[in-house]
Amino acid sequence: MARRQRVDSAAGAVAVMAAAARDLSPPSHLKLRRGDKPFWDAVISERAKSEWTDADLAVAANLARAMADAEKVAAFSVDRGGNVKVSTMMLTIEASDKLARRIVTLRRALGLDNRAKNGEQRDVNKRREQAKEIEAGHNPMASDDDDLLARPSSLN
């Protein structure tokens, strides 16, 4: 397996900036329903844009659907006043349990909580923070004052 590109290198920063410009919409062959969009946005925001592959986006779409379905099933047992309808809740427990297991499985498939895929969590968090800073326009090399890199000079 090839070694992962470091995001704190110049080449890594360029790769992250290029990936940050790409569209992270659901794949065209998978249709999200109107209520799935907030869950899609939540899932996609858990990683830096540069980490998403096309296959991951397909799994993310299925995860967003499962999360929306779980919310719909949970809403069946709540009346308009926000009170829990126990009899309805008892009827939906099996469906809720299946959806919860599906959500956990899909999250594991995406590596959103999987140490084996991404390494130690402290290292994952550091890489993600660096990538998100680069995506937001922060240049981690701008603060080095060693004058080894050419910088544009202002023409005052």
C-alpha positions in Angstrom: 0.0 0.0 0.0 1.3 3.4 -0.9 2.2 5.8 1.8 -0.3 8.6 2.4 0.8 12.1 1.2 1.6 14.4 4.1 -0.6 17.4 4.1 2.0 19.6 5.8 4.3 19.3 2.7 4.0 21.6 -0.3 2.9 18.8 -2.6 0.3 17.7 0.0 -1.0 21.2 0.4 -1.4 21.6 -3.3 -3.3 18.2 -3.5 -5.6 19.2 -0.7 -6.3 22.6 -2.3 -7.1 20.9 -5.6 -9.5 18.4 -3.9 -11.1 21.2 -1.9 -12.5 22.7 -5.1 -14.3 19.6 -6.2 -18.1 19.1 -5.8 -19.1 16.7 -3.1 -22.6 16.1 -4.3 -24.2 12.7 -4.0 -23.3 10.5 -7.0 -25.8 11.0 -9.8 -26.8 7.3 -9.8 -27.9 7.6 -6.2 -30.9 9.8 -5.4 -31.3 11.5 -2.1 -34.7 12.4 -0.9 -35.6 15.9 0.3 -35.2 15.0 4.0 -31.8 13.3 3.4 -29.9 16.5 2.6 -29.2 17.6 6.2 -27.8 14.2 7.0 -25.7 14.2 3.8 -24.2 17.6 4.8 -23.5 16.3 8.3 -21.8 13.1 7.0 -19.7 15.0 4.4 -18.5 17.5 6.9 -16.9 14.8 9.1 -13.9 14.6 6.8 -11.8 17.0 4.8 -12.9 17.2 1.2 -9.6 15.7 0.0 -10.3 12.4 1.8 -13.6 11.5 -0.1 -13.4 9.0 -2.9 -16.3 8.3 -5.3 -17.0 4.9 -3.5 -17.0 6.7 -0.2 -19.6 9.2 -1.5 -21.9 6.3 -2.5 -21.6 4.8 1.0 -22.2 8.3 2.5 -25.4 8.6 0.5 -26.7 5.3 1.9 -25.6 6.5 5.4 -27.5 9.8 5.0 -30.6 7.8 3.9 -30.4 5.5 6.9 -30.0 8.4 9.3 -33.0 10.1 7.7 -35.0 6.9 8.0 -34.1 6.5 11.6 -35.3 10.1 12.3 -38.6 9.3 10.6 -39.1 6.1 12.5 -38.3 8.0 15.8 -40.8 10.8 14.8 -43.6 8.2 14.6 -43.6 7.8 18.3 -43.8 11.5 19.2 -47.0 13.5 19.0 -47.4 17.2 18.0 -46.8 18.3 21.5 -43.5 16.5 21.8 -44.8 13.8 24.0 -43.7 10.2 23.5 -46.4 7.8 22.4 -45.3 4.6 24.2 -47.5 2.2 22.3 -46.2 3.5 18.9 -42.6 3.5 20.2 -42.8 -0.1 21.2 -43.9 -1.0 17.6 -41.0 0.9 16.1 -38.2 -0.5 18.3 -37.2 -3.3 15.9 -37.0 -0.9 12.9 -35.1 1.6 15.0 -32.6 -1.1 16.1 -32.0 -2.3 12.5 -31.4 1.3 11.3 -29.0 2.0 14.2 -27.0 -1.1 13.3 -27.0 -0.1 9.6 -25.8 3.4 10.6 -22.9 2.0 12.7 -21.9 -0.4 9.9 -21.9 2.3 7.3 -19.9 4.7 9.5 -17.4 1.9 10.0 -17.2 1.3 6.3 -16.5 5.0 5.8 -13.8 4.9 8.5 -15.4 7.8 10.4 -14.7 5.9 13.6 -12.3 3.3 12.5 -8.7 3.4 13.8 -7.6 0.5 11.5 -8.3 2.5 8.4 -6.8 5.9 9.4 -4.3 5.2 12.3 -4.3 6.6 15.7 -7.1 9.1 16.3 -4.7 11.9 17.4 -2.9 11.6 14.1 -6.1 11.6 12.2 -7.3 14.7 14.0 -4.1 16.5 13.3 -4.2 15.6 9.5 -7.9 16.6 9.3 -7.3 19.9 11.0 -4.4 20.7 8.7 -6.4 19.8 5.6 -9.4 21.8 6.7 -7.1 24.9 7.4 -5.7 24.5 3.9 -9.2 24.2 2.4 -10.2 27.3 4.2 -7.4 29.3 2.6 -4.9 29.2 5.4 -1.3 28.7 4.2 0.6 26.8 6.8 3.9 27.8 5.2 3.1 31.5 5.4 4.3 31.8 9.0 7.7 30.5 8.4 10.2 33.3 8.5 13.3 31.5 7.2 13.1 33.3 3.7 13.8 30.0 1.9 10.6 30.4 -0.2 10.0 33.2 -2.6 7.1 35.4 -1.6 5.4 38.1 -3.6 6.5 41.5 -2.6 4.1 44.4 -2.3 4.5 47.3 -4.8 3.9 50.3 -2.6 
